Amino acid sequence: MKNIKFLLLSMALYLAFNVLIAQPRLNMFLDSNRFLDKNQQTILLLDYQVPYPSLVFLAQNNGYFAELKVVVQFVEADSILMQQEVTDNIGIRNKADAANRQKSYLNRLSFILDKPSTEVVFQAVDQNSQKVFNWRLAIDKLDPQSLISDIELNTEVRPDSLQYLAKFQRNNTLYKPEPSGLINKNLTDNLFLYLESYSSISDQSILLNLSLTKDSLVIMDEYLDFVPKQNNESLSLKIPLESLRPGTYRGAVVVQNGNEIAEQEFDFVLFEEAEEQFFLFPDPESEYTLMSYFPGSKLPSDWKALSLDKQRRYCTEFWRSLGASKGRSPQDMIKLIKERIDYANQHFSHLKNGWTSDMGRIYIRYGAPDDVQRETSSDESRFVRKDFEIWKYSKENKPVYLFIDIQMNGNYRLIYVDNDDMEATNPDWIRFVGSDFDTGKLDN
């Protein structure tokens, strides 16, 4: 079993970043897991995770960058059998992310273990602060006849074939590991165990038992029967966290194949750390409408089916990401949008809140236009003369918007747009302003 004391110490370190930043030791987490490949060779995966606040980011090339130098050595007595050096260049766009305790850098190194037992030495140095992390452990090869691999803890398992986290993909599925073993219940609904079973293909089923205890009390004791479809069978076991209380958990996976039995143990620390939430409306439906105003917003199609907690979590991440794309902290982004909502409600309200009007939507998205033309349609229009406004922006794709007060009651409707794929032009827009309308006024 991996050292519980190490996990508890790690948790204490994780919750005390302000102290650690002043110390020379680099605060990071490392986990090692062994698997067999199709040739029964032992593959060692070293996953390391560095919280952003532990690193020193320097401004350069329109961003902020930290540099981590990693050296891994396989040693025997006084001899170095193998050495690998890796330099991780870690970039962020938003300076506020450097202080975000919930963001971290994650990487994986892979090795083949040739000897029955190997001492592995791992060192990482933050090049900007010279803080150092050291780790040393003797690691044995897996027996080629092993029934199961080590157990890898994951906080996320989902379909993903993108190259961004390609090191953590298996068969187009992302398995995002948690090397720290520290699981924030407020951010994670389930803990996933990834492991592999090894056997000859046959019709004989394999019995698997997953158990979990806390303070010597059995929390989970589940059995699974499966017939392997291949020699190396990938397994993903889910542990729901909703009903679990914070604390240290110890678990085991036991596999029985005929008369053979194998067991692997795991442990983790579950904690609750209140996340600062960012949203503008107490009503999630209004927040959903507001988020839809912004380019690139891929909102969940099952929004109404999500719990309030998950909706708030999504909103928080949305405003964090939008702020980062604008070079702002989420607090500054929320403040800016709040100011635009207040302005829209004050100037564009008619029977409904101004922030939900056409003018309000554009104002919230881009702010005040750089140029405003206020005119009245001609007698050549389809209707009686009506007031209209042309808004022009010099930012983004230099969009242009034409609003008209169709009912002459202050409720301006968007009828023409250029350079904004999120909006649509009314096919009959020219009839509202008159056939003699000078379209050159829409040039930007």
JOURCOR-V310040 format. One record per backbone hydrogen bond with DSSP energy under -0.5 kcal/mol. NH is the residue of the N-H (numbers start at 1). CO is the residue of the C=O. E is the energy in kcal/mol with one decimal. If there is no record, write none. Layout:
BEGIN
nh co e
NH CO E
NH CO E
END
This chain:
BEGIN
nh co e
7 3 -1.5
8 4 -2.7
9 5 -2.6
10 6 -2.6
11 7 -2.6
12 8 -2.1
13 9 -2.4
14 10 -3.0
15 11 -2.0
16 13 -1.5
17 14 -0.5
19 16 -0.7
20 16 -1.9
21 17 -2.7
22 19 -0.8
23 20 -2.3
26 132 -2.3
28 26 -0.8
29 49 -2.6
31 47 -2.4
33 45 -2.0
35 43 -2.3
37 41 -2.2
40 37 -2.1
42 113 -0.6
43 35 -3.9
43 41 -0.6
44 42 -0.6
44 111 -3.1
45 33 -3.0
45 43 -0.6
46 44 -0.5
46 109 -2.9
47 31 -2.6
47 45 -0.6
48 46 -0.5
48 107 -2.3
49 29 -2.5
50 105 -2.5
52 103 -2.4
54 51 -1.9
55 52 -1.8
57 55 -0.6
58 65 -2.6
60 63 -2.4
63 60 -1.1
64 92 -2.4
65 58 -2.8
66 90 -2.6
68 88 -2.6
69 67 -0.5
69 125 -2.7
70 68 -0.6
70 86 -3.5
71 123 -2.9
72 84 -2.8
73 121 -2.8
74 82 -2.7
75 73 -0.6
75 119 -2.7
76 79 -2.6
79 76 -2.6
81 74 -2.6
81 79 -0.7
82 74 -1.4
84 72 -2.6
86 70 -3.0
88 68 -3.3
88 86 -0.6
89 87 -0.6
90 66 -3.0
90 88 -0.7
91 89 -0.6
92 64 -2.5
95 93 -0.6
97 94 -1.6
98 95 -1.6
99 96 -1.4
100 97 -1.3
101 99 -0.8
103 100 -1.6
105 50 -2.9
107 48 -2.3
109 46 -2.4
111 44 -2.3
113 42 -2.5
113 111 -0.5
114 112 -0.7
118 139 -2.7
119 75 -1.2
120 118 -0.6
120 137 -3.1
121 73 -2.9
122 135 -3.3
123 71 -2.3
124 133 -2.4
125 69 -2.4
126 131 -2.4
127 67 -2.7
127 125 -0.8
129 126 -0.8
130 126 -3.3
132 24 -1.8
133 124 -2.6
135 122 -2.2
137 120 -2.1
139 118 -3.8
141 116 -2.6
146 143 -2.8
149 196 -1.9
150 34 -2.2
152 150 -0.5
152 194 -2.8
154 192 -2.9
155 176 -2.1
156 176 -0.9
158 174 -1.6
160 172 -2.3
166 163 -1.6
168 165 -1.9
169 166 -1.6
170 173 -2.6
173 170 -0.7
174 158 -3.4
175 168 -2.9
176 156 -2.7
176 174 -0.6
177 175 -0.8
178 153 -2.0
181 178 -1.5
183 181 -0.6
183 269 -3.1
184 182 -0.6
185 183 -0.8
185 271 -3.1
187 184 -1.5
188 184 -1.3
191 239 -2.4
192 154 -3.3
193 237 -3.2
194 152 -2.8
194 192 -0.6
195 193 -0.5
195 235 -2.0
197 233 -2.5
198 147 -3.0
199 231 -1.7
206 226 -3.6
207 256 -2.2
208 206 -0.5
208 224 -3.0
209 254 -2.7
210 222 -2.8
211 209 -0.5
211 252 -2.5
212 220 -2.4
213 250 -3.1
214 217 -2.3
217 214 -2.0
219 212 -3.4
219 217 -0.6
220 212 -1.8
222 210 -2.8
224 208 -2.9
226 206 -2.2
228 226 -0.6
233 197 -2.8
233 231 -0.8
234 232 -0.6
235 195 -3.0
237 193 -2.4
239 191 -3.1
240 238 -0.5
241 189 -2.6
242 189 -0.5
244 241 -1.3
247 270 -2.3
249 268 -3.0
250 213 -2.4
251 266 -3.0
252 211 -2.0
253 264 -2.9
254 209 -2.5
255 262 -2.9
256 207 -2.8
257 260 -2.5
258 256 -0.5
260 257 -1.9
262 255 -2.4
264 253 -2.2
266 251 -2.2
268 249 -2.0
269 181 -3.0
270 247 -3.0
270 268 -0.5
271 183 -2.6
273 271 -0.5
274 272 -0.5
284 282 -0.7
286 283 -0.6
287 283 -1.7
288 284 -2.4
289 285 -2.0
290 286 -2.4
291 287 -2.6
292 288 -1.5
293 290 -1.7
294 291 -1.5
297 294 -1.4
298 296 -1.0
299 297 -1.1
303 300 -1.0
305 302 -1.2
306 302 -0.8
306 303 -1.2
311 307 -2.4
312 308 -2.6
313 309 -2.0
314 310 -2.4
315 311 -2.6
316 312 -2.5
317 313 -2.1
318 314 -2.5
319 315 -2.5
320 316 -1.9
321 317 -2.5
322 318 -2.7
323 319 -2.2
324 320 -2.4
325 321 -2.1
326 322 -1.0
326 323 -0.7
327 324 -1.1
328 323 -3.6
333 329 -2.4
334 330 -2.5
335 331 -2.2
336 332 -2.4
337 333 -2.5
338 334 -2.5
339 335 -2.1
340 336 -1.9
341 337 -2.6
342 338 -2.5
343 339 -2.1
344 340 -2.6
345 341 -2.7
346 342 -1.7
347 343 -2.2
348 344 -2.8
350 352 -1.6
352 350 -0.5
356 353 -1.7
357 354 -1.3
359 412 -0.5
361 357 -2.5
362 358 -1.9
363 359 -2.6
364 360 -2.5
365 361 -1.8
366 362 -2.6
367 363 -2.6
370 392 -1.8
371 392 -1.7
373 390 -2.2
374 372 -0.5
375 373 -0.6
375 388 -2.5
377 386 -3.4
378 433 -1.5
381 378 -1.4
382 431 -3.9
383 431 -0.5
388 375 -2.9
389 403 -2.6
390 373 -2.3
391 389 -0.5
391 401 -2.8
392 371 -2.3
393 399 -2.0
398 395 -2.8
400 418 -2.1
401 391 -2.5
402 416 -2.6
403 389 -2.9
403 401 -0.5
404 413 -2.4
405 387 -2.9
406 404 -1.5
406 411 -0.5
408 405 -0.9
412 410 -1.1
413 404 -2.8
415 402 -2.7
416 402 -1.4
418 400 -2.2
423 420 -1.5
426 415 -2.4
429 426 -2.1
431 428 -1.4
432 428 -0.7
432 429 -1.0
433 429 -0.9
434 430 -1.8
435 380 -0.8
437 434 -1.8
439 437 -1.0
441 438 -2.0
442 439 -1.8
443 440 -1.5
END
